[in-house]
Amino acid sequence: MATNRKYDEYLASMRSLLETGKHSDFTITCGNSTFRVHKSIVCTQSEFFDAASRFGKEGQEQLVNLPKDDETAVGYMIQYMYGLDYDIPGSTDDLKGRIMVHWGTGAGTQHGECTKCAEYNSRQKRDLDDYLSNIHQRSDEEAEEFNRMNNRVLVLKPCDPHYAKTLHQIADGFERKRKAGALPTTQAPKFHHDILTHVRVYIMAEKYIIQGLKDTAMEKIKKIILFAHLTNPIWEALELIFKETPHNEGKLRWLAAQRIEQELISYGMYTKLQEFLWSTPDLAVRVLHLKYPRDDRAS
């Protein structure tokens, strides 16, 4: 307990150094933001800033400008350097009571599969998932039960007898509302939008060779992307990954491929997914590699 308190006090002192700029001996600027930082902290974590502080115009002025970088991501990068983590305001509460359906290729109705869901086509499955992804934001009876889950993710499996009844009940309610034209207007939860920031932070960490920040951003991305319904912000994040990361990037592109493989297993090929794969051939090849692992004996 005392150790935790001391660590919290240490982090508070580090945040104070960044917020006040006290004893600062180096400056980083980006857009309208100016960060008065400390070489002993930032230069020991990044070879780029170490070199900038010692050579050329930047070394003489003890100032480096990052005009091409995302201002918000730069702020989170520096926040990480002073606390070994970064936090997007308001992002945690939106994770409460997330629900997803693991459609897969169920064993069939003889094992208790939700027969109503078994008859769904790709569009209906995605509509139901969209409905479930927003259920925690509402105040109706369905939401009350799931709001008790706190921050857990409930994975419903149509072919699992334990979940079939629950999913069937949800599907009945969903069908009644859809036929009555009473489905609520849904919008992407805030944490879906946060993934764009996490991807930009990852790209920043890749650029400035800050491995710890890459790992931290990767964990935050993984927490969202593997369990979230593919809303517009997540499609944008997937596009950003393949637009801004190096072709040989070893982790984030494979994570994106894993998510798209899940999408294909759940829903099959649909128009938006097909168009995205056509426009992103590297992703398409990676998905194929996941489905058909390379056999070097065949080379």
Backbone bond lengths (Angstrom), bond angles and torsions (degrees), N, CA, C in turn:
res aa  C-N    CA-C-N  psi(-1)  N-CA   C-N-CA  omega(-1)  CA-C   N-CA-C  phi
1 M - - - 1.456 - - 1.519 110.55 -
2 A 1.363 115.33 -45.25 1.461 119.87 179.15 1.514 110.73 -64.14
3 T 1.352 115.76 -36.35 1.466 119.92 178.92 1.516 110.71 -63.62
4 N 1.338 116.79 -42.84 1.466 120.49 178.25 1.520 111.32 -62.30
5 R 1.345 115.77 -40.81 1.460 119.41 -179.92 1.525 110.76 -63.94
6 K 1.324 116.61 -42.80 1.462 120.33 179.60 1.524 110.97 -64.15
7 Y 1.336 115.41 -39.51 1.466 118.90 179.05 1.523 110.55 -65.79
8 D 1.329 117.01 -41.21 1.464 120.63 177.63 1.525 110.79 -62.30
9 E 1.321 116.21 -39.62 1.462 120.22 178.20 1.527 110.72 -65.35
10 Y 1.326 115.58 -38.65 1.468 119.82 177.88 1.526 110.91 -63.54
11 L 1.337 116.69 -45.77 1.462 120.34 178.65 1.526 110.94 -62.16
12 A 1.325 116.79 -39.26 1.463 120.47 178.73 1.522 110.70 -62.80
13 S 1.332 116.83 -39.09 1.470 119.71 178.85 1.521 111.21 -68.11
14 M 1.337 116.49 -35.85 1.465 120.18 177.59 1.528 110.63 -67.11
15 R 1.334 116.85 -42.82 1.464 120.34 177.40 1.526 110.95 -62.12
16 S 1.315 115.89 -37.38 1.464 120.23 178.88 1.526 111.01 -64.02
17 L 1.324 116.63 -40.18 1.467 120.12 177.40 1.524 110.77 -59.23
18 L 1.333 116.16 -43.41 1.463 120.32 -178.95 1.523 111.15 -69.95
19 E 1.319 116.81 -43.75 1.465 120.51 -176.27 1.524 112.52 -68.05
20 T 1.330 116.58 -37.42 1.470 119.91 -176.83 1.518 113.02 -92.03
21 G 1.343 116.81 -23.68 1.457 119.81 -175.79 1.515 112.95 73.53
22 K 1.317 117.15 11.69 1.461 121.05 -178.62 1.524 110.37 -62.87
23 H 1.333 116.03 134.44 1.468 123.61 -179.07 1.532 112.61 65.77
24 S 1.321 117.86 15.81 1.469 120.74 179.52 1.525 110.59 -63.14
25 D 1.344 115.49 141.86 1.464 119.84 177.56 1.531 111.79 -132.52
26 F 1.348 116.48 14.67 1.467 120.23 178.74 1.526 107.63 -158.13
27 T 1.341 116.51 150.53 1.460 120.79 -177.54 1.521 110.45 -128.59
28 I 1.321 115.83 135.29 1.465 122.54 174.01 1.521 107.53 -118.07
29 T 1.334 116.62 129.17 1.460 120.42 177.26 1.519 109.82 -120.51
30 C 1.328 115.17 147.79 1.469 121.60 176.66 1.515 107.26 -157.11
31 G 1.329 117.23 120.36 1.456 120.20 -177.51 1.513 110.65 59.18
32 N 1.316 116.16 -126.19 1.465 121.23 179.17 1.524 112.90 -93.55
33 S 1.315 117.41 5.75 1.466 121.03 -176.25 1.521 111.86 -102.19
34 T 1.312 115.20 139.85 1.460 122.75 175.28 1.522 108.41 -125.71
35 F 1.330 115.84 127.10 1.462 121.26 -178.62 1.526 108.91 -117.04
36 R 1.303 115.95 115.27 1.463 121.60 176.95 1.522 107.00 -90.04
37 V 1.322 115.36 105.67 1.461 120.87 -170.06 1.523 111.05 -115.90
38 H 1.323 114.59 -174.66 1.456 121.60 -174.83 1.526 108.83 -127.37
39 K 1.323 115.75 124.94 1.466 120.06 -175.51 1.527 111.78 -60.01
40 S 1.307 117.07 -34.13 1.465 119.67 -179.23 1.527 111.81 -64.14
41 I 1.331 116.42 -19.69 1.468 120.85 -179.64 1.526 111.47 -99.20
42 V 1.329 117.85 -53.02 1.470 119.59 -174.23 1.525 112.40 -78.95
43 C 1.332 117.68 -34.97 1.468 119.53 -175.28 1.522 112.31 -76.45
44 T 1.313 116.96 -21.75 1.464 119.45 177.34 1.523 111.85 -80.78
45 Q 1.329 116.98 -10.91 1.465 120.70 -179.37 1.521 113.48 -108.00
46 S 1.337 117.24 -10.33 1.466 120.28 -177.19 1.520 110.58 -144.92
47 E 1.326 116.31 121.60 1.460 120.60 177.47 1.522 111.37 -62.69
48 F 1.335 116.87 -32.18 1.466 120.14 179.38 1.521 110.79 -60.87
49 F 1.330 117.10 -51.27 1.459 119.77 -178.25 1.523 111.40 -70.37
50 D 1.314 117.12 -30.34 1.463 120.32 175.21 1.525 110.13 -61.29
51 A 1.343 116.42 -47.34 1.469 120.03 179.52 1.526 111.21 -67.24
52 A 1.330 116.85 -40.62 1.465 120.55 -179.28 1.517 111.45 -62.05
53 S 1.316 117.44 -32.98 1.466 120.55 -177.89 1.520 112.58 -77.72
54 R 1.335 117.31 -12.38 1.469 119.90 -174.10 1.520 114.70 -115.57
55 F 1.335 117.34 -18.33 1.461 118.87 -173.17 1.524 112.00 -130.17
56 G 1.351 115.23 157.80 1.459 122.09 172.06 1.514 114.34 65.84
57 K 1.332 113.67 -162.58 1.463 121.23 -178.68 1.525 111.29 -60.56
58 E 1.347 115.70 -40.65 1.463 119.77 -179.61 1.522 111.22 -62.15
59 G 1.348 116.32 -39.78 1.456 120.02 178.82 1.516 112.33 -66.51
60 Q 1.334 116.10 -37.07 1.464 119.82 178.65 1.524 111.64 -68.21
61 E 1.331 115.51 -42.80 1.467 119.78 -176.57 1.528 112.79 -88.51
62 Q 1.331 116.49 -11.40 1.468 121.46 -174.73 1.533 110.63 53.50
63 L 1.331 113.73 44.61 1.469 121.55 -179.48 1.517 109.18 -150.19
64 V 1.322 117.18 135.34 1.456 121.43 174.88 1.521 108.83 -128.76
65 N 1.326 116.01 134.62 1.460 121.70 178.13 1.524 109.07 -106.26
66 L 1.322 116.33 137.69 1.469 122.26 179.95 1.526 108.57 -116.95
67 P 1.329 118.16 73.57 1.471 121.24 -170.95 1.521 114.83 -70.09
68 K 1.335 118.21 -23.42 1.461 120.76 -174.92 1.529 113.21 -97.34
69 D 1.315 116.66 -1.93 1.462 119.63 -175.44 1.524 111.88 -93.62
70 D 1.326 115.04 160.98 1.460 121.66 177.81 1.528 109.03 -74.60
71 E 1.320 115.55 122.27 1.466 120.95 -173.78 1.525 112.32 -60.68
72 T 1.315 116.56 -42.97 1.466 120.21 -179.69 1.523 111.19 -64.89
73 A 1.333 116.75 -42.85 1.463 120.80 -179.76 1.522 111.16 -65.24
74 V 1.329 117.24 -37.02 1.466 120.50 176.46 1.530 109.75 -60.87
75 G 1.328 116.14 -42.30 1.461 119.82 178.28 1.514 112.43 -60.17
76 Y 1.337 116.88 -42.05 1.464 119.91 179.20 1.529 111.14 -71.02
77 M 1.325 117.45 -32.97 1.460 120.61 175.91 1.525 110.28 -60.60
78 I 1.319 116.42 -45.93 1.462 120.24 -179.30 1.525 110.45 -69.96
79 Q 1.330 116.91 -37.19 1.467 120.19 175.79 1.523 110.04 -58.52
80 Y 1.329 116.47 -40.85 1.462 120.37 178.39 1.526 111.00 -62.57
81 M 1.323 117.19 -42.78 1.460 120.70 -177.50 1.526 112.45 -59.73
82 Y 1.316 116.12 -27.25 1.465 120.11 -178.68 1.530 113.28 -97.50
83 G 1.319 117.49 -8.52 1.463 118.43 -178.19 1.505 115.45 -143.72
84 L 1.341 116.79 2.82 1.465 123.08 -179.21 1.526 113.13 57.50
85 D 1.333 115.30 26.76 1.458 122.11 174.41 1.521 107.10 -168.10
86 Y 1.321 116.51 167.13 1.460 120.37 172.83 1.523 107.67 -143.74
87 D 1.315 115.98 150.37 1.461 121.24 -175.69 1.515 110.34 -129.73
88 I 1.331 115.64 131.37 1.461 121.23 173.47 1.523 107.32 -91.47
89 P 1.320 118.52 121.19 1.473 120.64 -176.73 1.529 112.43 -54.86
90 G 1.335 115.64 132.54 1.460 121.03 174.19 1.508 115.72 78.19
91 S 1.333 118.42 8.82 1.464 119.07 -173.91 1.522 113.58 -84.15
92 T 1.328 118.65 -23.79 1.469 121.07 -172.45 1.518 113.10 -72.87
93 D 1.347 118.07 -45.24 1.464 121.19 -174.20 1.518 112.62 -60.65
94 D 1.333 117.47 -28.90 1.456 120.05 -177.14 1.527 112.78 -70.43
95 L 1.330 117.58 -10.01 1.457 120.42 -179.59 1.524 111.94 -82.81
96 K 1.320 117.36 -5.58 1.457 120.79 -173.52 1.532 112.09 -65.06
97 G 1.329 115.08 130.46 1.457 120.11 171.67 1.513 115.20 62.83
98 R 1.328 118.27 38.40 1.459 118.38 178.02 1.530 110.24 -70.87
99 I 1.317 115.77 141.37 1.463 121.87 -179.04 1.523 108.73 -128.94
100 M 1.314 116.52 136.57 1.455 119.86 174.15 1.522 108.39 -140.60
101 V 1.318 115.58 154.91 1.463 121.34 177.24 1.518 108.09 -106.95
102 H 1.324 116.08 126.94 1.456 120.64 175.34 1.522 107.07 -91.22
103 W 1.338 115.41 91.20 1.464 118.99 -174.07 1.518 111.52 -69.67
104 G 1.318 116.38 -53.78 1.453 120.63 178.41 1.511 112.98 51.29
105 T 1.315 114.66 -146.63 1.471 121.25 177.57 1.520 107.32 -126.61
106 G 1.331 115.94 74.04 1.465 123.02 -172.26 1.514 114.03 -49.87
107 A 1.336 115.32 159.88 1.460 120.58 -175.81 1.517 112.64 -76.31
108 G 1.339 117.05 -12.30 1.460 117.57 177.80 1.514 112.67 118.97
109 T 1.318 115.14 169.38 1.460 119.88 -174.58 1.521 112.54 -68.83
110 Q 1.333 118.27 -19.19 1.454 118.41 -179.59 1.525 111.18 -67.17
111 H 1.315 117.95 -15.70 1.460 121.52 178.08 1.521 111.30 -103.18
112 G 1.332 116.68 20.63 1.456 119.59 174.58 1.508 114.43 89.05
113 E 1.304 117.98 16.98 1.456 119.96 -178.69 1.525 111.18 -60.28
114 C 1.320 115.66 144.50 1.460 120.94 175.70 1.529 107.58 -67.16
115 T 1.337 116.89 103.96 1.467 120.49 -173.01 1.516 112.32 -62.38
116 K 1.325 116.79 -35.68 1.464 118.76 178.96 1.535 109.99 -60.87
117 C 1.344 115.70 -44.40 1.461 119.79 -179.14 1.527 111.63 -71.37
118 A 1.338 116.10 -29.75 1.460 119.21 179.98 1.521 111.27 -63.57
119 E 1.338 116.44 -24.93 1.462 120.78 -178.99 1.528 112.67 -88.71
120 Y 1.323 117.70 -4.10 1.462 120.36 -177.32 1.523 111.04 -68.93
121 N 1.334 115.12 141.50 1.457 119.02 170.26 1.527 108.68 -88.05
122 S 1.327 115.84 179.75 1.462 120.56 -175.92 1.517 112.32 -57.29
123 R 1.331 117.42 -43.90 1.462 121.53 -178.01 1.526 111.08 -63.45
124 Q 1.347 116.83 -42.96 1.463 120.76 -179.29 1.528 111.36 -66.48
125 K 1.328 116.26 -38.87 1.463 119.54 177.70 1.523 110.74 -62.19
126 R 1.328 116.12 -43.68 1.467 119.23 -179.39 1.522 111.27 -68.57
127 D 1.333 117.26 -35.41 1.468 120.30 175.90 1.529 111.03 -62.85
128 L 1.342 116.15 -43.20 1.461 119.71 179.66 1.526 110.62 -65.66
129 D 1.321 117.21 -41.30 1.462 119.90 178.48 1.523 111.44 -63.20
130 D 1.330 115.96 -38.71 1.461 119.88 177.55 1.527 109.89 -63.57
131 Y 1.318 115.75 -41.16 1.469 122.63 177.96 1.534 110.19 -60.81
132 L 1.330 116.36 -45.33 1.460 120.70 -178.91 1.519 112.21 -69.59
133 S 1.333 116.79 -33.91 1.465 119.65 -177.23 1.512 112.11 -66.03
134 N 1.339 117.06 -19.18 1.460 121.01 -179.52 1.527 113.21 -110.21
135 I 1.326 117.28 4.34 1.466 119.75 -172.88 1.528 111.84 -63.74
136 H 1.346 116.92 -31.06 1.459 119.46 -177.47 1.521 112.52 -72.18
137 Q 1.349 117.89 -11.95 1.455 120.73 -179.04 1.527 111.93 -87.49
138 R 1.336 117.56 -6.53 1.451 119.82 -174.41 1.530 110.46 -103.91
139 S 1.306 115.73 173.74 1.464 120.68 -175.84 1.526 112.17 -116.52
140 D 1.344 117.62 11.75 1.460 118.70 -178.57 1.531 110.97 -78.81
141 E 1.336 116.02 -179.68 1.462 120.16 -174.04 1.519 112.20 -63.04
142 E 1.339 117.06 -37.39 1.456 119.68 -179.55 1.520 110.63 -60.22
143 A 1.329 115.59 -40.56 1.457 119.59 -176.10 1.523 112.06 -69.37
144 E 1.340 116.97 -33.18 1.458 120.04 -174.82 1.523 111.98 -57.80
145 E 1.339 116.16 -43.58 1.462 119.76 -178.65 1.522 110.97 -64.70
146 F 1.323 116.52 -43.78 1.451 119.47 -175.46 1.523 112.45 -75.31
147 N 1.323 117.36 -23.97 1.457 119.91 177.20 1.525 111.96 -68.49
148 R 1.334 117.29 -14.95 1.458 120.55 177.65 1.533 111.41 -77.29
149 M 1.320 116.46 -7.82 1.462 119.71 -175.58 1.519 112.48 -77.79
150 N 1.341 116.87 -4.52 1.460 121.78 -175.36 1.520 109.27 57.91
151 N 1.346 118.15 -118.81 1.462 118.92 -175.54 1.527 112.49 -107.16
152 R 1.325 118.00 20.97 1.454 119.55 -179.35 1.524 111.57 -81.96
153 V 1.310 115.00 156.59 1.456 121.13 173.86 1.522 107.70 -103.55
154 L 1.320 117.13 122.89 1.461 121.84 178.09 1.519 108.41 -97.12
155 V 1.327 116.17 119.59 1.459 121.29 179.19 1.523 108.29 -104.15
156 L 1.320 116.29 113.82 1.463 121.45 179.40 1.527 109.24 -94.11
157 K 1.329 116.77 131.46 1.457 121.51 -179.05 1.527 108.94 -116.27
158 P 1.332 118.24 113.46 1.464 121.01 -177.17 1.519 113.74 -56.24
159 C 1.334 117.83 -30.39 1.463 120.05 -175.62 1.525 112.39 -90.24
160 D 1.327 117.77 0.96 1.456 121.82 -179.54 1.529 109.12 -97.43
161 P 1.355 118.31 119.16 1.471 120.46 -178.10 1.525 112.96 -55.26
162 H 1.335 116.60 -28.78 1.462 120.65 -177.94 1.525 111.38 -65.34
163 Y 1.343 116.47 -32.05 1.456 120.49 -176.12 1.527 113.51 -106.16
164 A 1.332 116.96 -14.08 1.462 119.77 -171.88 1.526 112.23 -58.14
165 K 1.341 117.09 -43.87 1.464 120.27 -178.26 1.525 110.79 -64.25
166 T 1.338 116.08 -44.70 1.472 120.45 179.32 1.517 110.73 -59.86
167 L 1.320 115.92 -46.92 1.458 119.84 -177.83 1.526 110.84 -66.65
168 H 1.324 116.06 -36.96 1.466 120.00 179.18 1.528 110.25 -63.25
169 Q 1.325 117.08 -41.46 1.463 121.03 178.61 1.526 110.91 -63.46
170 I 1.328 115.63 -42.45 1.466 119.47 178.10 1.521 109.94 -63.81
171 A 1.342 115.72 -42.71 1.463 119.97 -179.11 1.524 111.27 -63.05
172 D 1.340 117.07 -37.78 1.469 120.43 177.24 1.525 110.86 -60.38
173 G 1.335 115.59 -46.65 1.460 119.46 179.18 1.508 111.97 -63.95
174 F 1.316 115.61 -39.81 1.462 121.51 178.21 1.528 110.63 -61.84
175 E 1.347 116.46 -44.58 1.462 121.04 -178.82 1.528 111.36 -64.35
176 R 1.334 116.51 -42.71 1.466 119.52 179.76 1.530 110.95 -60.87
177 K 1.303 115.46 -44.04 1.467 118.89 -178.74 1.527 110.98 -69.36
178 R 1.337 116.20 -36.81 1.465 118.37 -179.14 1.523 110.55 -67.26
179 K 1.340 117.33 -44.11 1.470 120.76 -179.68 1.524 111.83 -66.07
180 A 1.329 115.89 -29.59 1.466 120.15 179.47 1.526 111.87 -86.65
181 G 1.329 115.67 -0.12 1.467 119.30 -177.39 1.510 112.24 66.05
182 A 1.349 116.07 28.77 1.465 120.09 -174.11 1.525 113.15 -111.41
183 L 1.339 116.98 16.18 1.461 118.13 177.40 1.525 109.40 -64.90
184 P 1.341 117.41 134.41 1.463 119.22 -179.45 1.526 110.97 -67.45
185 T 1.316 115.81 149.55 1.460 120.10 174.41 1.520 108.27 -68.84
186 T 1.308 116.22 125.88 1.460 119.49 -177.30 1.512 110.40 -105.97
187 Q 1.297 114.62 151.87 1.452 120.39 174.08 1.519 108.24 -140.84
188 A 1.306 115.92 155.75 1.457 119.61 -177.54 1.520 110.21 -62.49
189 P 1.348 117.51 130.79 1.466 119.63 175.90 1.525 110.55 -59.11
190 K 1.321 116.79 158.77 1.461 120.56 -176.14 1.521 111.98 -58.61
191 F 1.343 116.83 -37.95 1.460 117.26 -176.36 1.526 111.69 -66.46
192 H 1.335 118.38 -19.27 1.461 120.12 173.07 1.523 110.05 -66.40
193 H 1.332 117.07 -40.58 1.462 120.71 177.83 1.530 110.80 -67.69
194 D 1.327 116.69 -30.88 1.465 120.47 -178.94 1.520 112.08 -62.26
195 I 1.330 117.37 -27.21 1.461 118.97 -176.50 1.526 111.52 -62.36
196 L 1.324 117.64 -30.74 1.462 120.35 176.57 1.520 110.43 -61.58
197 T 1.326 116.34 -42.03 1.461 120.30 177.89 1.519 110.83 -65.42
198 H 1.326 117.28 -42.99 1.465 120.30 179.84 1.531 111.12 -61.80
199 V 1.327 116.96 -39.60 1.466 119.81 178.42 1.525 110.09 -65.18
200 R 1.318 117.39 -41.52 1.476 120.34 178.39 1.527 111.16 -64.33
201 V 1.324 116.72 -37.47 1.464 120.06 176.64 1.525 110.00 -65.31
202 Y 1.329 117.03 -41.50 1.469 120.74 177.63 1.526 110.29 -60.09
203 I 1.326 116.52 -44.79 1.467 121.31 178.92 1.524 110.14 -61.08
204 M 1.333 116.74 -40.12 1.460 121.71 177.86 1.524 110.58 -62.87
205 A 1.319 116.81 -44.14 1.459 121.04 -179.93 1.523 111.36 -64.94
206 E 1.326 116.16 -36.72 1.466 120.85 176.33 1.524 110.17 -63.62
207 K 1.316 116.43 -43.93 1.467 121.90 -177.04 1.522 111.66 -65.29
208 Y 1.328 116.47 -42.22 1.461 120.61 -175.08 1.526 113.01 -101.83
209 I 1.320 116.25 12.63 1.470 123.97 171.85 1.528 111.10 54.12
210 I 1.330 115.83 59.23 1.465 121.57 176.61 1.525 106.61 -117.10
211 Q 1.318 116.43 90.33 1.461 121.47 -170.70 1.521 112.33 -61.41
212 G 1.320 117.22 -42.11 1.462 119.76 -179.55 1.515 112.31 -60.23
213 L 1.325 116.65 -39.08 1.465 120.96 178.49 1.526 110.38 -68.67
214 K 1.330 117.22 -38.51 1.470 120.29 175.91 1.525 110.62 -58.71
215 D 1.324 115.85 -46.26 1.467 120.05 -178.97 1.527 111.30 -63.79
216 T 1.336 116.06 -40.58 1.465 120.59 -179.63 1.523 111.08 -65.23
217 A 1.336 116.27 -47.23 1.468 120.33 179.07 1.523 110.71 -63.01
218 M 1.331 116.26 -38.01 1.462 120.81 179.95 1.530 111.10 -61.48
219 E 1.316 117.15 -42.93 1.463 120.52 179.20 1.524 111.39 -64.03
220 K 1.315 117.17 -38.56 1.464 121.09 179.50 1.533 110.36 -68.54
221 I 1.333 116.66 -39.27 1.465 120.93 177.76 1.526 110.35 -65.52
222 K 1.323 115.60 -45.42 1.470 120.79 -178.23 1.523 111.21 -60.86
223 K 1.325 116.43 -39.55 1.462 121.52 -178.83 1.523 111.40 -59.93
224 I 1.330 116.10 -32.33 1.462 120.86 -179.13 1.522 111.58 -89.77
225 I 1.317 116.51 -51.55 1.463 120.33 -164.74 1.528 113.01 -69.43
226 L 1.326 117.86 -30.79 1.457 119.40 -176.59 1.523 113.00 -80.35
227 F 1.332 117.53 -13.70 1.458 120.24 -176.76 1.520 113.71 -121.92
228 A 1.322 117.33 -5.49 1.462 119.61 -174.33 1.524 111.65 -95.81
229 H 1.325 114.91 143.33 1.460 121.79 170.75 1.530 107.91 -62.81
230 L 1.335 117.79 143.58 1.468 120.60 -176.39 1.527 110.84 -76.56
231 T 1.314 115.61 88.75 1.461 122.22 174.86 1.526 108.83 -89.04
232 N 1.318 116.96 173.40 1.466 120.70 -177.47 1.526 113.77 -55.04
233 P 1.356 119.68 -44.05 1.467 118.26 179.14 1.523 113.11 -60.47
234 I 1.326 117.27 -33.87 1.464 118.94 -179.72 1.525 110.59 -75.07
235 W 1.330 117.74 -35.66 1.466 119.66 172.26 1.530 109.67 -59.84
236 E 1.324 117.10 -42.45 1.471 120.99 178.88 1.523 110.74 -62.36
237 A 1.331 116.40 -39.59 1.460 120.20 178.85 1.527 110.98 -65.23
238 L 1.332 116.91 -41.98 1.464 120.45 177.42 1.523 110.90 -60.96
239 E 1.325 116.24 -42.15 1.465 120.35 177.97 1.524 110.91 -63.22
240 L 1.329 116.74 -41.61 1.462 121.47 -179.91 1.521 111.28 -63.71
241 I 1.321 116.62 -38.80 1.463 120.77 179.46 1.524 110.82 -57.09
242 F 1.331 116.70 -46.31 1.465 119.67 -175.75 1.523 112.67 -85.28
243 K 1.306 116.98 -10.53 1.464 120.69 177.15 1.523 111.73 -90.56
244 E 1.340 116.87 -35.19 1.461 120.42 -169.13 1.526 115.02 -111.13
245 T 1.323 119.38 -16.53 1.464 119.08 179.50 1.525 109.86 -92.25
246 P 1.347 117.72 153.18 1.464 120.65 178.30 1.522 111.35 -61.26
247 H 1.320 115.94 150.97 1.468 120.70 -177.82 1.525 111.60 -58.79
248 N 1.337 116.26 -33.84 1.468 119.96 -177.25 1.525 112.57 -93.13
249 E 1.319 117.49 13.73 1.465 121.09 178.38 1.528 108.75 -58.72
250 G 1.329 116.01 130.70 1.453 118.77 -165.06 1.511 118.74 -93.50
251 K 1.332 119.21 -13.62 1.466 119.55 -173.09 1.520 113.80 -120.77
252 L 1.322 116.43 -52.82 1.460 119.55 -171.67 1.524 111.96 -66.53
253 R 1.325 117.45 -39.75 1.468 119.92 178.84 1.528 111.02 -65.13
254 W 1.328 116.43 -36.50 1.466 118.65 178.29 1.521 111.11 -71.16
255 L 1.327 117.23 -33.68 1.463 119.87 175.60 1.525 110.37 -63.65
256 A 1.327 116.53 -42.71 1.466 120.71 177.43 1.529 110.48 -61.64
257 A 1.328 116.37 -41.10 1.467 120.16 178.64 1.526 110.98 -63.77
258 Q 1.324 116.49 -38.58 1.467 120.70 178.03 1.525 110.75 -62.41
259 R 1.340 116.10 -40.24 1.469 119.35 179.49 1.524 111.36 -66.76
260 I 1.330 117.01 -40.35 1.464 120.16 179.37 1.523 110.68 -68.56
261 E 1.324 117.17 -34.60 1.465 119.63 175.11 1.530 109.77 -61.29
262 Q 1.345 117.21 -42.10 1.464 120.62 176.25 1.527 110.77 -59.01
263 E 1.324 115.65 -41.05 1.462 120.71 -178.36 1.527 110.52 -63.23
264 L 1.317 116.51 -42.16 1.465 120.74 179.27 1.530 111.25 -65.71
265 I 1.329 116.93 -40.10 1.461 120.49 179.00 1.524 110.60 -64.51
266 S 1.330 116.30 -39.95 1.463 120.59 -176.71 1.516 112.93 -74.29
267 Y 1.336 116.77 -43.77 1.467 119.92 -169.13 1.524 114.93 -120.91
268 G 1.339 117.13 -8.75 1.454 117.84 -172.19 1.524 109.97 73.24
269 M 1.318 116.16 -171.81 1.468 120.93 -179.31 1.528 109.89 -82.02
270 Y 1.319 116.33 128.88 1.465 121.07 173.54 1.526 108.41 -129.83
271 T 1.316 117.14 168.93 1.467 121.94 -166.50 1.520 113.32 -54.87
272 K 1.321 117.60 -52.60 1.465 119.69 -176.24 1.517 111.34 -63.18
273 L 1.318 117.01 -40.70 1.457 120.80 179.21 1.518 110.64 -65.46
274 Q 1.322 117.40 -42.77 1.461 121.00 178.81 1.522 111.12 -61.49
275 E 1.326 117.00 -44.63 1.463 120.59 179.18 1.524 111.32 -62.53
276 F 1.330 116.32 -38.50 1.460 119.97 -179.93 1.525 111.00 -66.73
277 L 1.324 117.29 -41.05 1.461 120.70 178.50 1.526 111.40 -67.30
278 W 1.344 117.32 -38.35 1.463 120.60 176.64 1.530 110.61 -60.34
279 S 1.328 116.39 -39.93 1.470 120.61 -176.06 1.524 112.91 -83.86
280 T 1.340 116.74 -9.62 1.469 120.59 -177.07 1.523 109.03 -131.19
281 P 1.332 118.02 73.81 1.468 120.60 -173.78 1.525 113.98 -61.12
282 D 1.342 117.34 -32.33 1.464 118.55 178.99 1.527 110.82 -62.54
283 L 1.320 116.59 -38.26 1.460 120.89 176.57 1.521 110.43 -64.86
284 A 1.328 116.98 -44.64 1.463 120.87 -179.29 1.526 111.16 -58.94
285 V 1.337 116.48 -42.38 1.464 120.52 179.94 1.527 110.50 -65.81
286 R 1.321 116.91 -40.68 1.465 120.10 179.64 1.531 111.47 -64.50
287 V 1.328 116.69 -39.40 1.464 120.04 177.51 1.526 109.95 -62.59
288 L 1.325 116.78 -41.28 1.467 120.48 177.26 1.522 111.13 -62.47
289 H 1.342 116.73 -39.43 1.464 120.19 178.18 1.525 111.21 -62.43
290 L 1.328 116.56 -37.11 1.466 119.63 178.89 1.525 111.26 -67.50
291 K 1.318 116.00 -38.30 1.467 120.22 -178.50 1.524 111.67 -78.44
292 Y 1.326 115.60 -35.11 1.469 120.73 -178.59 1.527 108.52 -127.25
293 P 1.333 117.92 84.06 1.471 121.19 -177.60 1.520 111.44 -55.81
294 R 1.317 114.55 145.59 1.461 120.36 -178.19 1.526 110.77 -66.62
295 D 1.317 115.49 136.03 1.462 122.24 176.10 1.519 107.26 -114.31
296 D 1.332 116.54 102.40 1.464 120.64 -176.60 1.522 112.36 -64.39
297 R 1.310 116.55 -18.41 1.470 118.82 179.07 1.519 111.45 -68.60
298 A 1.367 115.18 -21.20 1.463 118.99 -178.65 1.521 112.09 -87.45
299 S 1.339 117.41 -4.01 1.471 120.66 -177.00 1.513 111.10 -71.33
